[in-house]
Structure formats: structure tokens, C-alpha cells
Amino acid sequence: MSLTGTLLFATGLIHNVLGIISPRLREPLLRLMADGGTLVVPDVNERHARENTFWFQFAGIALMIHGCHARSLALQLKKQGMEDEAASSWLGWVVLATGAVGAYIKPVSGFHLVYLQGIRLLWIQHTRNGLEQGKND
């Protein structure tokens, strides 16, 4: 799961870097910060731009937090002598669902990277269960 944590963190980091590099997202963020964080603006288009850039950055931060949590969980599992990917089934379904719903709502986005990470986690769990079942037979 440490690779999973690294991938989730990297996805969030790339997400935020793209948000800062892109003028369409950077400019409203700078205006939002210059105004002290208020979303109360006279122009509806400006409000939409500020809300969009806020949630774009927030999503990247959330992915980085989930990545740190997954790495922390992996370290705790290793200390207890458990497999690194022991919780990959639950996390795999959560990551897969997040990516699938996000990709459905916004097809031209980075949600497909999250979707693929969920598939990877479920595949790891599936192959691990198959190997354990083969040992028991």
C-alpha cells in the first residue's frame, strides 16, 4: 500500500501543480486570496471561477491526504507483521468508486488516474487471494 499512497499523493500533487500552472485556474485563486478568501463577488462568472479553483485545489489536497494516510497505514501494517496490501480490497473499492463517479460526471479529467489506481488495488487483492487459496488446496 505504500506504492498506493505514493501514487495517490502524486496524483494530488500533479492536480494542484496543474491548477497553479493553468492561468484559467491560477488567476481566480490569486484574486480569491487577495480578497481575503471571500466568495462574495458582484459578478456571477467571477464567483463561479473562484468556486471552481477552490474545489480544484481542495480535491488535490484531499488526494494528498489520502496518499499520506495509505502510506501511514502500510507502515503500521508492516510493524505488526501483516502484509503491506492487507487493506487493499476496501481501499480499492473506495478509490475505484471515487474515480468511476468522477470520470462519469467529468469525462475529460484526471479521474481516470484515480479509477486505474482502484483497479490496481483490487487486482492486487484478487491475486493475493488466489495465491492464498492455492496454498490451502
N, C-alpha and C positions, 0 to 999 in steps of 0.2 A: 504494500500500500504506500510505501514511501515514494515509489515512482508515480503512483496516482496523485499523491499530494503535490509532488513536483509539477506534474502536468496541469493540475487544476490551478496551482499558483501561477504557473507560466501563462496559462490562458487568461487569467485575470490581469496579470501584468501587461500582457500584449494588448488586452482590451483597453486598459487605461492609457497606455502609451499611444495607441491609435486615437483615442479620444483627445489627447493633448496635441498630437501632431495635426490632426484634421482641423482646418480653420472653421469649418461648419460647427464643430463641437467645442473647439477651444475658445472662440470669441464669446459665445454666450456664457461659458464658465467664467471667463475673466470679468465680464460685466456683472455676473451674479456675485462674485467675490468682491468686486469694487463697490457694489451697492450694499454690502454687509449681509449678503445671503438672503435678501428678501425676494420672494416670488411675486410681490405686488408690483406690477408694472402697468402702465397705461395701454400698451399695445398687446393685443392678443397673440400675435405672431411671436413677439419677444418672450411672452410668458411661455408659450409652447417650446421655444428654443431653449429656454432656461430649464424647464422641467425635463426636457429630453436629455440635455447634457448632464443634469444632476443624476438621473436614473442610469445613464450610460456609465458614469464614473462609479456609482454605487454598486452596480452589478459587477464591475471589475474587482472592486474591493471585497465584495461578498465571495467571489470565486477564490480570491487570495486567502481569505479567512478559512474557507472550506479546505483549501490545499494545506494550510498550516495545521488544521485540525486532523486531517488524514495522516500527515507525517507524524504528528504527536501520537496519534493512536497506534501507528505502526511501531514506533519506538517503545510504547508501553507494552504492546503485544510481544515484542522481541524480548523485553526484560522478563516477561512472565513465561518465556519459553514457548510461546504459541507461534503459529505460522504468521508470516508478515501479511498475508492477504486473507486472514480469517474472517474479517467483516466485509469482504468484498461483495458478497451477494446483496446484502441490504444496501450498501452504498452504491453498488452498481445499478440497482433498480431506481434509486433516488436520482442519480446522475443521468441515467437513461431517460427517465420521465421528464426531468427538467430540460434536457436537450431536445427531446421529441416535441414537447409542448411549445417550447420557444421556437424551434425550427418551423413548426406548423404555423404559428402566429406570425413569425417574421422569417420567411424562407431565405431572404438574402441577408444573412447574418453569420455570426460565428457560432451560433448554437449547434451547428453540425459538429464542431470540435468537441463540445460537451457530450453530445449524443454518442460519438465514437468512443469517448472515454468510458461511458457507461457500458457500452458493448464490450469493451476490453475487460472491464472488471467482471462482468457476467461470464465471459469466456474463461477467464482465469478460474473462477469458482467452479464452472462446469467441468473443466479439465481436471481440476483438483479432486472433485467428487468422483469423476470417472476413474482416476488413479487409485483413490482410496477404496472404491467398490471392487476394483480388480484385485487389490491386495486381500480383501476379505473373502473372495471367491475361492 
